[in-house]
Amino acid sequence: MKKTKILFAGHDLKFAQIIMNSLKNQGIYELRTDEWTGHNLHNEEASYECLEWADVIVCEWGLGNAVWYSKHKKPHQRLIVRMHRQEIETEYPFQFELDNIDHIIAISPYVYEEFYRVFRFPREKMKMIYNLVDTERLNKPKMKNAQFNLGIIGICPKMKRLDLAVDAFEKLWEQDSRYKLYVKGKLPQEYTWLWGREEEKNYYEELFQRIEAAPWKESVVFDGFGSDIDEWLSKIGFVLSTSDFESFHLSPSEGMASGAYPLILKWDGSDTIYPKEFLLSSVEEIVNKVITINSASEPQYKPQRLKEYVTHYFGVERATREWQQLITAPITSYIHTSTIE
């Protein structure tokens, strides 16, 4: 049987890797990637070669890659553009050759509506498919005393608000010195573009000085960037999301898949992705939630329920079915606008 040739093109394919692996494992698709070096930077000769090869083109992010492929796509090819949130702050979507785009995927209901509001994409081309979580990989036993370990994944740029995570940890540590804050991800100094911005640099330098001078400094652990997120989460009892805004934010769902309780400071659209019981309004609410859970004589939540939630909404099996529909089925006017209660 001839396999459908699917090309994934973009500057950052990490969020697409799970669906790429899943599609490849179906045995009916052949995959290639056209990895761009920036939002609008690529080897055009290599992109032309990929274009000639593909039956289906998936542009991961709706940036310069989607502009280029929408202007060069051939009539027999299907073009799918998956967008996150960053695109709202760019001009690229206004440059799309929309007639050549078959589907535009948004990763959450809120972002779906924002894309329609800003860009007025035809709704019949739009589809909402949540980000994916590799639930099986993350489902590992918790280490001893994980209930005293807070974790935050990704602290750059400033809008991730590491300072609020530190605030919450500090208040907990002052009540019980067994609490620790584990930080997973690259440091700001590792991003040249970020460290070159004075406001960002000052924010982190002041925060790191605060940590270094604190009596609890040994209880804030920077674990660095790596692909060992499954092992790392096995020691985390609570996963923090303290960002000013997000499009989806995988960290809480990854934490839930591991059995960690999510502590999410509400941002616009968070209630279309996560249950309201996990959405908090302040650092004080985060602290009170942790204390309440850890001081209860009976378990306040069931880790298995968290895992089942993630599997149902963000699991690979469900998303793969939705992707296959886009790849093979006729274009439909299906629109997903429901929110999660």
C-alpha positions in Angstrom: 0.0 0.0 0.0 1.3 3.4 -0.9 1.9 5.6 2.2 0.7 9.2 2.4 3.7 11.5 2.6 3.4 14.1 5.3 5.8 17.0 5.7 6.1 18.9 9.0 7.7 22.3 8.5 8.6 24.9 11.1 11.3 26.5 13.2 10.3 24.6 16.4 8.8 21.2 16.2 9.0 20.1 19.8 5.2 20.5 20.4 4.5 18.5 17.2 6.8 15.6 18.0 4.3 13.5 19.8 1.7 13.6 16.9 4.5 13.1 14.4 5.6 9.9 16.2 2.0 8.7 16.5 1.2 9.3 12.8 4.4 7.5 11.9 3.4 4.5 14.1 0.1 4.1 12.2 2.1 2.4 9.4 0.2 4.3 6.6 2.2 7.5 6.6 5.7 8.5 5.7 7.1 11.6 7.4 9.7 14.2 6.7 10.6 17.5 8.3 11.6 20.9 6.9 13.3 22.5 9.9 13.5 26.3 9.6 16.1 28.3 11.4 13.8 31.1 12.3 10.3 32.5 12.0 11.1 33.4 8.3 14.5 31.8 7.8 15.0 28.6 5.8 16.9 26.8 3.1 14.6 27.5 0.2 16.2 24.9 -2.0 15.6 22.2 0.7 12.0 23.5 1.1 11.4 23.1 -2.6 12.6 19.5 -2.4 10.2 18.8 0.5 7.4 20.5 -1.4 7.9 18.2 -4.4 7.9 15.1 -2.1 4.8 15.8 0.1 1.2 14.8 -0.2 0.2 16.7 3.0 2.1 19.7 4.4 1.7 20.6 8.1 3.1 24.0 9.1 3.8 24.0 12.8 3.3 27.6 13.8 1.6 30.1 11.5 4.7 32.2 10.7 6.9 32.6 7.7 6.7 28.9 7.0 3.0 29.0 6.6 3.2 32.1 4.3 5.8 30.3 2.1 4.0 27.0 1.8 0.6 28.7 1.3 2.1 30.5 -1.7 3.8 27.4 -3.2 1.5 24.5 -2.4 0.4 22.5 -5.4 -3.3 21.9 -6.2 -3.1 18.2 -5.3 -1.6 18.8 -1.9 -3.3 19.4 1.4 -2.0 22.2 3.7 -2.6 22.2 7.4 -1.4 25.1 9.6 -1.2 24.6 13.4 -1.1 27.8 15.4 -0.4 28.4 19.0 -0.7 32.0 20.3 2.5 33.8 19.4 1.2 34.4 15.9 -1.3 37.0 17.1 1.5 39.4 17.7 2.9 39.0 14.1 1.8 40.0 10.6 2.4 36.6 9.1 -1.2 35.4 9.2 -2.3 38.4 7.2 0.1 37.2 4.5 -1.4 33.7 4.2 -2.7 32.6 0.8 -5.9 31.4 2.5 -7.4 29.8 -0.5 -4.4 27.3 -0.4 -4.8 26.4 3.2 -7.2 23.5 3.9 -7.2 23.6 7.7 -6.1 25.9 10.5 -5.7 24.3 13.8 -5.8 26.2 17.1 -4.6 24.5 20.3 -7.4 25.7 22.7 -10.9 27.1 22.4 -9.8 30.5 23.6 -7.0 30.8 21.1 -9.4 29.6 18.4 -11.7 32.5 19.0 -8.8 34.9 19.3 -7.5 33.9 15.8 -11.0 34.4 14.4 -11.3 37.8 16.1 -7.9 39.1 14.9 -7.5 37.4 11.5 -11.1 36.6 10.5 -10.1 33.2 9.2 -13.0 31.4 7.5 -14.5 29.2 10.3 -15.0 26.4 7.9 -11.3 26.1 7.7 -10.7 26.2 11.5 -10.4 23.3 13.9 -9.6 23.1 17.6 -7.3 20.2 18.6 -5.7 20.4 22.0 -1.9 20.0 22.5 -0.9 16.4 23.2 0.6 14.8 26.3 2.4 11.5 26.3 0.5 10.1 29.2 2.0 6.6 29.2 5.5 7.9 29.5 4.7 10.3 32.4 2.8 7.7 34.4 5.4 6.7 37.0 5.3 6.1 40.7 6.0 9.1 42.9 9.1 9.3 45.1 8.9 9.5 48.9 8.0 13.0 50.2 6.9 14.2 46.7 4.1 16.0 48.5 6.6 18.6 49.7 8.1 19.2 46.3 6.8 22.0 44.0 7.9 22.0 40.4 7.9 24.6 37.7 8.7 23.8 34.1 10.1 26.6 31.9 10.9 30.0 33.5 11.7 32.1 30.4 10.8 34.7 29.5 9.8 37.0 32.4 6.0 36.4 31.8 6.5 32.9 33.1 6.7 34.6 36.5 9.2 32.5 38.4 9.0 35.2 41.1 5.5 34.2 42.0 6.5 30.6 42.2 9.3 31.6 44.6 6.8 33.7 46.6 4.5 30.6 47.0 7.4 28.3 47.9 8.8 30.8 50.4 5.5 31.0 52.3 5.3 27.3 52.5 8.9 26.8 53.5 8.4 29.3 56.4 5.8 27.0 57.8 7.6 23.7 57.0 11.2 23.5 55.9 10.6 20.2 54.1 9.2 22.1 51.1 11.4 22.5 48.1 11.0 24.2 44.7 12.4 22.4 41.7 12.9 24.4 38.5 13.1 22.5 35.1 14.3 24.2 32.0 17.0 26.5 30.5 18.3 29.5 32.5 17.7 33.0 31.0 21.5 33.4 30.3 21.1 30.5 27.8 18.9 32.6 25.6 21.0 35.2 23.8 18.0 37.2 22.6 16.5 37.3 26.1 19.6 38.2 28.0 20.2 41.1 25.7 17.0 42.7 26.8 17.7 45.0 29.8 14.3 44.6 31.5 14.4 40.8 31.3 18.0 40.6 32.5 17.3 42.9 35.4 14.3 40.9 36.5 16.3 37.6 36.6 19.3 39.1 38.2 17.3 40.6 41.1 15.4 37.4 41.5 18.5 35.2 41.6 20.1 37.6 44.1 17.0 37.2 46.3 17.3 33.4 46.1 21.0 33.5 46.9 20.5 35.7 50.0 17.6 33.7 51.4 17.8 31.2 54.3 16.0 28.7 52.0 18.3 29.0 49.0 19.4 25.3 49.2 15.8 24.3 48.8 15.4 26.0 45.4 16.9 23.6 42.9 17.6 24.4 39.3 17.6 21.1 37.4 18.3 22.4 34.0 17.0 21.5 30.6 16.7 17.9 29.5 14.5 15.2 28.0 14.1 13.4 31.3 10.8 15.1 32.2 9.2 11.8 33.1 11.9 11.0 35.7 11.9 14.6 37.0 8.1 14.6 37.5 8.3 11.5 39.7 9.6 13.7 42.5 7.1 16.5 42.0 3.9 16.6 44.1 2.6 20.0 42.9 3.2 21.5 39.5 3.0 25.3 39.2 1.7 27.5 36.4 2.3 31.1 37.4 2.5 32.7 33.9 0.8 36.0 33.1 -0.6 34.4 30.0 -0.4 31.2 27.9 -2.0 29.7 24.9 -2.3 26.2 26.4 0.6 25.5 28.8 1.6 21.9 28.8 3.2 21.9 32.2 0.1 21.5 34.3 -1.2 18.7 32.0 2.2 16.9 32.1 2.2 17.2 35.9 -1.4 15.8 36.0 -0.4 12.9 33.8 2.3 12.1 36.4 -0.2 12.4 39.3 1.0 15.8 40.5 -1.6 18.3 41.6 -1.8 21.4 39.3 -1.7 24.9 40.8 -2.6 27.4 38.1 -2.8 31.1 38.4 -5.7 32.0 36.1 -5.0 33.5 32.7 -7.3 34.3 29.9 -8.6 31.0 28.4 -7.3 28.7 31.2 -10.9 27.8 32.0 -11.3 26.3 28.5 -8.5 23.9 29.1 -8.4 23.1 32.8 -11.1 22.4 35.4 -12.0 25.4 37.6 -10.9 23.6 40.8 -7.3 23.9 39.7 -7.5 27.6 38.7 -6.4 30.0 41.5 -6.3 33.8 41.8 -3.3 34.5 44.0 -0.1 33.2 45.6 -2.1 33.0 48.9 -4.6 30.7 47.3 -1.7 28.5 46.0 -0.3 28.3 49.5 -3.6 27.6 51.1 -4.4 24.8 48.6 -1.1 23.0 49.2 -1.5 23.3 53.0 -5.1 22.0 52.8 -4.1 19.0 50.7 -1.1 18.1 52.8 -2.8 18.6 56.2 -5.9 16.6 55.4 -6.3 13.2 57.2 -7.9 11.8 54.1 -6.6 12.3 50.6 -8.0 15.5 49.0 -7.6 14.3 45.4 -7.0 11.1 43.5 -4.0 11.1 41.3 -5.7 8.6 39.0 -8.5 11.1 38.3 -5.9 13.6 37.2 -4.3 11.1 34.9 -7.7 10.1 33.4 -8.5 13.7 32.7 -5.4 14.3 30.7 -5.8 11.0 28.9 -9.3 11.9 27.9 -8.7 15.4 26.7 -5.1 15.5 25.7 -4.2 11.9 25.1 -2.5 10.7 21.9 -5.2 8.3 20.8 -7.9 11.0 20.6 -5.7 13.6 18.9 -4.4 11.1 16.4 -8.0 10.3 15.3 -8.7 14.0 14.9 -5.5 14.5 12.9 -6.2 11.6 10.6 -9.6 13.1 9.9 -8.0 16.3 8.7 -5.4 14.4 6.6 -7.8 12.1 4.9 -11.4 13.3 5.1 -13.2 15.9 3.0 -13.1 19.4 4.5 -16.0 19.9 6.8 -17.5 22.8 8.7 -17.0 21.1 12.1 -16.2 23.7 14.8 -15.2 22.9 18.4 -16.1 25.7 20.8 -17.0 23.8 24.0 -15.3 24.6 27.3 -14.4 22.2 30.0 -16.3 22.2 33.3 
